Every structure is written in structure tokens, then in C-alpha cells.
Amino acid sequence: MADDKIEQLKEISKNETKHGVVDPNKSGTGNVVSNKTGEEIKMNYDLSEMGEPEEIFVKNVIDFIDSKRGVDTDTLLMEIKKRFKIETPPMQKLEDSLWYQFTKNEKIGMNITGFRDTYVDGKRVLIPHVSFNSDLDYLDDMMNRIIHKIKQLKVDL
């Protein structure tokens, strides 16, 4: 039965247009890019590439924290952000995404590997770049469950 579904999907998708502006696995730069906009994903910091300026900065932060012993964490964080002029826009919540609603009960590994810094409705927001992993046969089973959920939706397509 699974082979029949695969053959049906091959037929359905043979003339389908590829979605997204770029294949993130074929960016040409070696860096991860957004498959929606094509812009480079800002990866979470790689500590192996820390140089002298970063080490000096970290030492300054440590000295600052050390000078504030006894100050509660919330106040300390607020002071650090103010002192180092750090503005962190909100990150789009995974829980509010269609992807999350379809996969929240699945046993797949998920990791936010970086983000895209953009504007939504005029407000700056970080869009997470999500990587997930699983065995291929589990992903096939998951797709069957997602297809079942989609069939239960009452929507006009």
C-alpha cells in the first residue's frame, strides 16, 4: 500500500513547481540559507571561531557580572542589555506554526540552528531556522499521520 502512495505522489508531483526561492542544501556559498527568501541564516554562535575581540568582550561581561554580586538575575540581565546596547527582537513561537501543530506529538529530533531577522507587520522578529531529524521509515509513518490529519480538516482547497 505504501508503494502505491509513493507512485501516486510521483505522478501528482512530476509537474509540480518547486516551492521556495532556493534549495538550502544548494546555496553555493556553503552557508545555510532561507529556502523562503534566499538570505543567509544567522547561525547560533560557533565558539570554535572565537578570537581576541570576542574573548575581551566576554571578559568584560564577566567582570561586569562579578561587580554586581547579589543583584537579582532579571535586573542583571536588564543592566547587561543596557550597558552593551543589546536589543533582542522576539522570536516567532514554534507553537504558533502550522508545522508545529502537525508535528508536536511526533518523536522527531528538533533544533533551532539559527534564525532569519526580518519584519512582520512592521515589527522586527526572528524567524527560527528549524532542523529536525528522524529515521526515514519513521518520517514515512509521520507523513501518513499528517495526511490523515489533513483529511480530517474542514477546509476549502
Backbone hydrogen bonds in HBPLUS format (Angstrom, degrees):
<---DONOR---> <-ACCEPTOR-->    atom                        ^
c    i                          cat <-CA-CA->   ^        H-A-AA   ^      H-
h    n   atom  resd res      DA  || num        DHA   H-A  angle D-A-AA Bond
n    s   type  num  typ     dist DA aas  dist angle  dist       angle   num
A0005-LYS N   A0001-MET O   3.14 MM   4  6.54 153.8  2.21 147.9 154.2     1
A0006-ILE N   A0002-ALA O   2.97 MM   4  6.27 157.7  2.02 150.3 156.7     2
A0007-GLU N   A0003-ASP O   2.95 MM   4  6.18 159.9  1.99 148.7 153.7     3
A0008-GLN N   A0004-ASP O   2.92 MM   4  6.14 158.4  1.96 148.4 154.6     4
A0009-LEU N   A0005-LYS O   2.85 MM   4  6.08 161.6  1.89 151.8 156.7     5
A0010-LYS N   A0006-ILE O   2.90 MM   4  6.13 152.7  1.98 147.6 155.4     6
A0011-GLU N   A0007-GLU O   3.08 MM   4  6.33 157.4  2.14 146.7 151.9     7
A0012-ILE N   A0008-GLN O   2.89 MM   4  6.16 165.1  1.91 154.1 158.4     8
A0013-SER N   A0009-LEU O   2.87 MM   4  5.88 162.3  1.91 150.1 154.5     9
A0016-GLU N   A0013-SER O   3.12 MM   3  4.77 157.7  2.17  98.6 105.3    10
A0021-VAL N   A0035-ASN O   2.86 MM  14  5.74 130.3  2.11 135.7 147.9    11
A0026-LYS N   A0023-ASP O   2.84 MM   3  5.35 165.4  1.86 122.9 127.9    12
A0041-ILE N   A0032-VAL O   2.91 MM   9  5.71 178.4  1.91 144.6 145.1    13
A0034-SER N   A0039-GLU O   2.78 MM   5  5.46 165.2  1.81 154.0 157.2    14
A0038-GLY N   A0034-SER O   2.78 MM   4  4.79 137.3  1.96 123.0 136.2    15
A0042-LYS N   A0115-PHE O   3.03 MM  73  5.45 155.9  2.08 165.0 158.1    16
A0115-PHE N   A0042-LYS O   3.03 MM  73  5.45 144.8  2.16 131.7 141.6    17
A0044-ASN N   A0113-THR O   3.19 MM  69  6.09 155.4  2.25 138.3 135.5    18
A0049-GLU N   A0046-ASP O   3.14 MM   3  5.89 165.8  2.16 120.1 124.5    19
A0050-MET N   A0047-LEU O   3.35 MM   3  5.34 150.2  2.44 113.2 109.9    20
A0055-GLU N   A0051-GLY O   3.02 MM   4  6.28 157.1  2.07 152.5 159.8    21
A0056-ILE N   A0052-GLU O   2.92 MM   4  6.13 160.6  1.95 157.6 161.8    22
A0057-PHE N   A0053-PRO O   2.98 MM   4  6.21 158.4  2.03 144.5 150.6    23
A0058-VAL N   A0054-GLU O   2.88 MM   4  6.16 164.5  1.91 153.4 156.9    24
A0059-LYS N   A0055-GLU O   2.94 MM   4  6.16 160.4  1.98 148.4 154.0    25
A0060-ASN N   A0056-ILE O   2.92 MM   4  6.20 152.9  2.00 148.2 155.7    26
A0061-VAL N   A0057-PHE O   2.95 MM   4  6.32 154.0  2.02 151.0 158.3    27
A0062-ILE N   A0058-VAL O   2.87 MM   4  6.15 162.0  1.90 154.6 159.6    28
A0063-ASP N   A0059-LYS O   2.86 MM   4  6.08 161.7  1.89 150.6 155.5    29
A0064-PHE N   A0060-ASN O   2.90 MM   4  6.09 155.0  1.97 144.6 151.9    30
A0065-ILE N   A0061-VAL O   2.89 MM   4  6.16 164.2  1.91 154.6 158.3    31
A0066-ASP N   A0062-ILE O   2.82 MM   4  6.01 159.4  1.87 150.4 156.9    32
A0067-SER N   A0063-ASP O   2.98 MM   4  6.18 143.4  2.12 142.4 151.5    33
A0067-SER N   A0064-PHE O   3.16 MM   3  5.18 123.7  2.50  93.8 107.8    34
A0068-LYS N   A0065-ILE O   3.01 MM   3  5.19 153.2  2.09 105.4 114.0    35
A0071-VAL N   A0068-LYS O   3.02 MM   3  5.70 157.0  2.07 146.9 148.2    36
A0076-LEU N   A0072-ASP O   2.95 MM   4  6.18 163.7  1.98 156.6 162.0    37
A0077-LEU N   A0073-THR O   2.83 MM   4  6.03 164.9  1.85 159.0 162.0    38
A0078-MET N   A0074-ASP O   3.04 MM   4  6.23 159.9  2.08 144.8 150.4    39
A0079-GLU N   A0075-THR O   2.89 MM   4  6.15 158.5  1.94 152.5 158.4    40
A0080-ILE N   A0076-LEU O   2.89 MM   4  6.14 157.6  1.94 152.8 159.0    41
A0081-LYS N   A0077-LEU O   2.97 MM   4  6.17 168.2  1.99 153.8 156.6    42
A0082-LYS N   A0078-MET O   3.00 MM   4  6.19 154.3  2.07 144.1 151.5    43
A0083-ARG N   A0079-GLU O   2.79 MM   4  5.92 168.2  1.81 152.9 156.5    44
A0084-PHE N   A0080-ILE O   2.95 MM   4  6.01 166.8  1.96 155.2 158.1    45
A0086-ILE N   A0081-LYS O   2.82 MM   5  4.68 162.0  1.85 138.5 144.3    46
A0085-LYS N   A0082-LYS O   3.32 MM   3  5.04 161.8  2.35  98.9 103.6    47
A0126-LEU N   A0090-PRO O   2.92 MM  36  6.19 164.1  1.94 148.9 153.4    48
A0092-GLN N   A0126-LEU O   2.81 MM  34  6.03 166.2  1.83 165.3 166.1    49
A0096-ASP N   A0093-LYS O   3.16 MM   3  5.53 150.8  2.25 106.9 114.9    50
A0097-SER N   A0094-LEU O   2.90 MM   3  5.43 163.1  1.93 124.4 126.4    51
A0101-GLN N   A0097-SER O   3.15 MM   4  6.46 160.0  2.19 146.4 151.7    52
A0102-PHE N   A0098-LEU O   3.04 MM   4  6.34 148.0  2.15 151.4 159.7    53
A0103-THR N   A0099-TRP O   3.02 MM   4  6.20 137.1  2.21 144.4 156.8    54
A0103-THR N   A0100-TYR O   3.11 MM   3  5.08 127.2  2.40  94.1 108.3    55
A0104-LYS N   A0100-TYR O   2.74 MM   4  5.21 126.2  2.02 158.2 158.9    56
A0106-GLU N   A0103-THR O   2.96 MM   3  5.23 165.4  1.98 118.6 122.4    57
A0109-GLY N   A0133-ASN O   2.97 MM  24  4.98 154.3  2.03 157.5 154.4    58
A0133-ASN N   A0109-GLY O   2.83 MM  24  4.98 145.1  1.95 130.2 138.8    59
A0111-ASN N   A0131-SER O   2.81 MM  20  5.28 150.3  1.90 159.5 164.0    60
A0131-SER N   A0111-ASN O   2.86 MM  20  5.28 172.3  1.87 161.3 163.9    61
A0113-THR N   A0129-HIS O   2.93 MM  16  5.81 148.8  2.03 171.6 178.2    62
A0129-HIS N   A0114-GLY O   2.90 MM  15  5.17 164.3  1.93 129.7 126.2    63
A0116-ARG N   A0127-ILE O   2.78 MM  11  4.97 152.7  1.85 137.8 146.8    64
A0127-ILE N   A0116-ARG O   2.77 MM  11  4.97 171.9  1.78 150.1 152.0    65
A0118-THR N   A0125-VAL O   3.01 MM   7  5.60 178.0  2.01 166.8 166.2    66
A0125-VAL N   A0118-THR O   2.82 MM   7  5.60 163.3  1.85 156.1 157.4    67
A0120-VAL N   A0123-LYS O   2.82 MM   3  5.31 159.1  1.87 151.8 150.4    68
A0123-LYS N   A0120-VAL O   3.01 MM   3  5.31 165.3  2.04 113.9 118.4    69
A0138-TYR N   A0135-ASP O   3.04 MM   3  5.24 122.5  2.38 101.1 115.9    70
A0139-LEU N   A0135-ASP O   2.97 MM   4  6.35 154.3  2.04 152.1 160.1    71
A0140-ASP N   A0136-LEU O   2.96 MM   4  6.33 150.2  2.05 149.5 157.3    72
A0141-ASP N   A0137-ASP O   3.13 MM   4  6.40 158.6  2.18 140.9 146.0    73
A0142-MET N   A0138-TYR O   2.78 MM   4  6.09 156.2  1.84 151.9 159.5    74
A0143-MET N   A0139-LEU O   2.86 MM   4  6.09 156.0  1.91 147.9 153.8    75
A0144-ASN N   A0140-ASP O   3.10 MM   4  6.43 152.1  2.18 146.6 153.7    76
A0145-ARG N   A0141-ASP O   3.07 MM   4  6.48 151.9  2.15 146.6 154.2    77
A0145-ARG N   A0142-MET O   3.05 MM   3  5.06 113.9  2.50  94.3 110.1    78
A0146-ILE N   A0142-MET O   2.85 MM   4  6.21 153.3  1.93 151.7 160.0    79
A0147-ILE N   A0143-MET O   2.83 MM   4  6.05 161.9  1.86 152.1 156.9    80
A0148-HIS N   A0144-ASN O   3.01 MM   4  6.22 153.8  2.08 142.9 149.9    81
A0149-LYS N   A0145-ARG O   2.98 MM   4  6.30 152.7  2.05 144.9 151.9    82
A0150-ILE N   A0146-ILE O   2.87 MM   4  6.17 159.7  1.91 155.0 160.6    83
A0151-LYS N   A0147-ILE O   2.99 MM   4  6.24 156.1  2.04 148.8 154.9    84
A0152-GLN N   A0148-HIS O   3.27 MM   4  6.55 133.8  2.49 136.9 148.3    85
A0152-GLN N   A0149-LYS O   3.00 MM   3  5.14 132.2  2.24  98.4 111.8    86
A0153-LEU N   A0150-ILE O   3.05 MM   3  5.22 146.2  2.17 103.4 113.4    87
